[in-house]
Amino acid sequence: MAETIQMNIEATIEDLEAQGYFQSLTKQVSAKPKAKLIRVSYLNQEQSSVVLRAPIAGKDFVAGFTQDMTWLLIPGRSIHAITLEEIKAELSWTRSTLEELLEEKLIGVQLKLKFHWPSPEINGELSGVDQGWLKIGNQQVFVYSTKSIAVEKLSELKRISGTLLDGNVDEKA
C-alpha cells in the first residue's frame, strides 16, 4: 500500500511538472519597452547633463540624438549617471566598445570632439583609430579624453544607420 501511494505521488509530481513545462512554453513573454529618452549626467563640476533620443548603450559608451538631431557618443568615463525618462523601460545594448564603433562605422565621417577642460573643440574627418587614439587631420586624440563625440550631419549617418546595430544587439549586455 505504501508503494502504491509513493507511486501515485511520483506520478502526480511528474504530471504537475509536465503541466508547468508546457504552460511555460505557451506563456506570452512581455518584453520591456525600449527607452526612448535618457538623461546623461556628466562627471564634471558643473553637473551638466544632456537628453538623448533613441539611445543605445555599448560596453563603454552611450549614444543617441540630441534635441538638434546631432548624434552624440559619450564615453563611459565621462558619465556620472544615466536616468531613463520612461518608467519600466530599458536601454538597447550593443556588444561594441566605443573604439570598435568608431573604427568600424565612422571612419571618413566628420566629427566634433568636445573636452571637459577648457580646450578648443576639434572638428575634422576621422581617418583612423589606433589603440584608443583617434586620427583627425594631423592630430591624434585619446578617445577617452573626450567629453563627447558628435556626428552633426545626418547625411553622414545615413551610410551607417542600417548597419550600426546589425547583428550586434543584446537585450542586456
SVG drawing of the C-alpha trace seen along z (x, -y; Angstrom):
<svg xmlns="http://www.w3.org/2000/svg" viewBox="-2 -77 52 79">
<polyline fill="none" stroke="black" stroke-width="0.4" points="0.0,0.0 2.8,-2.4 4.4,-1.6 1.2,-2.5 0.9,-5.8 4.5,-6.6 4.0,-5.7 0.8,-7.9 2.7,-10.8 5.5,-10.5 3.1,-10.3 1.2,-13.3 4.5,-15.3 5.5,-14.3 2.1,-15.4 2.4,-18.8 5.9,-19.3 4.8,-18.4 1.9,-20.9 4.2,-23.6 6.7,-22.9 4.0,-23.1 2.5,-26.2 5.9,-27.9 6.2,-27.2 2.9,-28.8 3.1,-31.7 3.5,-35.1 6.7,-36.8 6.2,-40.5 9.3,-42.4 10.0,-45.6 9.7,-48.7 13.0,-50.2 13.9,-53.6 13.1,-56.5 14.8,-59.2 17.6,-59.2 19.3,-61.9 23.0,-61.6 24.7,-63.4 28.3,-64.3 31.0,-63.6 32.1,-67.3 32.0,-70.1 29.1,-71.9 26.9,-68.7 25.7,-69.3 23.5,-66.8 22.1,-66.1 19.0,-64.4 19.4,-61.7 16.7,-60.3 16.8,-56.7 19.6,-55.9 21.9,-52.9 24.5,-51.7 27.7,-50.0 30.3,-48.4 31.9,-51.7 29.7,-54.4 26.1,-55.7 24.9,-57.3 21.7,-59.0 20.3,-62.0 20.3,-65.4 17.5,-67.9 19.1,-69.4 19.4,-65.9 23.2,-65.6 24.2,-62.0 26.3,-62.1 28.6,-59.5 29.6,-59.8 32.4,-57.8 31.6,-55.9 34.5,-57.7 32.5,-61.0 29.3,-59.7 28.1,-60.2 24.7,-58.7 22.0,-57.7 18.4,-58.3 15.7,-56.6 12.9,-59.1 10.3,-56.3 9.3,-54.1 9.9,-50.3 11.9,-50.9 15.3,-49.5 18.2,-50.5 19.1,-48.9 22.6,-47.4 25.3,-46.7 28.4,-44.5 30.6,-47.1 33.1,-49.3 33.4,-52.9 36.7,-52.3 35.2,-49.4 32.2,-51.5 34.4,-54.4 36.7,-52.2 34.0,-50.0 31.4,-52.6 32.7,-56.2 36.0,-56.2 35.6,-59.0 32.9,-60.8 33.2,-64.4 33.3,-64.5 33.3,-67.2 35.1,-66.4 34.5,-68.2 36.5,-68.0 35.8,-68.5 38.5,-71.1 38.7,-74.5 40.1,-73.4 39.1,-74.1 36.8,-71.7 38.4,-69.5 36.5,-69.2 37.5,-67.0 37.2,-63.8 38.1,-60.6 40.8,-58.9 41.7,-56.1 41.6,-54.6 44.7,-53.0 44.8,-51.7 42.5,-54.3 43.8,-57.2 41.6,-58.9 43.3,-60.3 41.6,-63.5 43.5,-65.5 47.1,-65.9 46.0,-65.4 45.7,-62.4 43.3,-62.5 42.9,-59.9 39.2,-58.8 38.7,-58.6 39.9,-62.2 36.8,-63.4 33.6,-64.6 31.6,-63.8 32.0,-62.9 29.3,-64.4 28.3,-63.4 26.4,-66.6 25.4,-65.8 22.5,-63.4 23.7,-62.6 26.9,-61.1 24.7,-58.8 22.7,-57.5 25.6,-55.4 25.9,-53.7 22.3,-53.8 21.2,-50.4 24.4,-48.8 25.0,-50.4 23.5,-47.6 23.0,-44.8 23.6,-41.5 25.2,-43.2 22.4,-44.0 21.7,-42.3 18.7,-42.7 21.2,-43.1 24.9,-43.4"/>
</svg>
